[in-house]
Amino acid sequence: MADVSANLVKDLRSKTGAGFMDCKKALAEAKGNVEKAVELLRKKGLSAASKREGRSTDQGLVGSYIHAGGKIGVLLEINCETDFVARTGDFTELVKNLSMHIAAANPLYLNVEAVPHEVLEKEKEIFREQTKTSGKPSNVIDKIVEGKVKKYFTEVCLLQQAYVKDPEKTVSEVVKETAAKLGENVQVKRFVRFALGG
């Protein structure tokens, strides 16, 4: 293992929340490059989080957020495996940040699976009509419609949206990173957003 300074390991730990030895190994593998080490840990952490996805989540928190002026309010339920984790700073921060994200980004659905079939078909029909006038062949139109549907999901589905506080990541990635950091399955269960007069 390449010699890695304690300061680099400390820096990486503060950025990722990963264990000392994991940070040291990742830095050695990345030859001291912190950004590469973060990426390596994220990849490992995300795969570890996906292994946990099948585990039962019957603990967690219901968080709320009322936007300044009281015109927008959000209720959000996020679940985890243990009451202990539900009370950690990282978990409560996730609940708070996602509540604020929902207030700002106004998602309509939790995930792709939650989009009603009839809504999706209507959107596809609209996208198809928009592209028909382009004069492109039908197989190309199908690809364009497919691309527009994917973009639509990133606009209306909470877990597919770009995270407001870090648009380089999706909300789903932020949830998985928190799960990796906490060592538990973390799932966004449901949310409701109220807008005055809406």
C-alpha positions, -999 to +999 in steps of 0.1 A: +000+000+000+014+034-010+023+057+018-006+081+024-004+111+048-027+111+078-039+146+067-051+133+034-069+104+051-085+129+075-096+151+047-111+122+028-129+110+059-144+144+065-156+145+029-171+110+027-177+097+062-160+065+052-138+045+077-101+052+082-089+020+065-113+024+035-100+060+030-064+049+033-069+021+007-089+044-017-061+070-015-034+044-021-054+031-051-059+067-064-022+075-058-030+103-034-056+120-056-084+129-033-111+134-060-104+100-075-105+085-040-139+101-034-151+085-066-137+051-057-154+053-022-187+065-038-186+035-061-179+011-033-204+029-010-231+029-036-227-008-043-228-014-005-260+006-003-276-013-031-270-046-012-289-031+018-319-021-003-338-053+004-335-049+042-366-039+062-371-002+070-397+003+097-380+031+115-373+067+104-387+102+106-415+123+092-400+157+086-417+190+078-406+222+062-426+255+059-410+279+034-405+315+046-438+334+044-458+302+050-469+298+014-453+264+008-452+234+032-438+199+029-443+167+048-418+139+041-413+104+054-379+087+051-373+053+066-343+034+079-337+002+098-331+014+133-343+041+156-307+048+165-299+058+129-331+078+126-318+101+154-283+107+139-274+141+126-268+127+091-303+112+089-321+142+103-301+164+079-312+143+049-348+146+060-345+184+064-326+189+031-349+167+011-379+186+025-364+218+014-356+203-020-392+193-025-404+228-016-380+243-042-382+217-070-419+207-067-417+170-078-450+155-086-441+118-080-417+099-058-401+079-086-407+066-122-429+037-110-452+062-093-461+080-126-496+069-135-497+050-168-522+073-184-501+104-175-470+088-191-490+078-222-504+114-225-468+128-222-455+104-249-484+114-272-475+151-267-438+145-273-446+124-304-468+152-318-440+177-312-415+157-331-437+146-360-434+180-377-396+175-378-399+152-408-377+126-392-383+089-398-405+071-372-375+051-356-357+084-350-389+099-336-392+070-312-357+076-299-364+114-295-396+106-276-377+081-254-352+109-246-379+134-238-396+108-215-363+104-196-360+141-193-396+144-181-388+119-153-359+140-142-383+170-139-413+154-121-399+124-101-382+133-068-356+105-069-346+113-105-344+151-100-310+168-098-304+176-061-309+213-055-279+216-032-256+197-056-270+195-092-242+171-102-260+144-082-296+130-083-317+129-052-314+091-054-276+093-053-278+116-023-300+090-005-277+061-014-246+081-002-264+087+031-273+050+033-236+041+027-224+065+053-249+052+079-245+015+070-283+010+067-310+008+041-325+043+037-357+048+017-377+078+008-412+065+015-436+094+006-441+131+005-467+158+001-462+194-009-487+221-001-488+254-019-511+281-008-541+283-032-527+252-051 
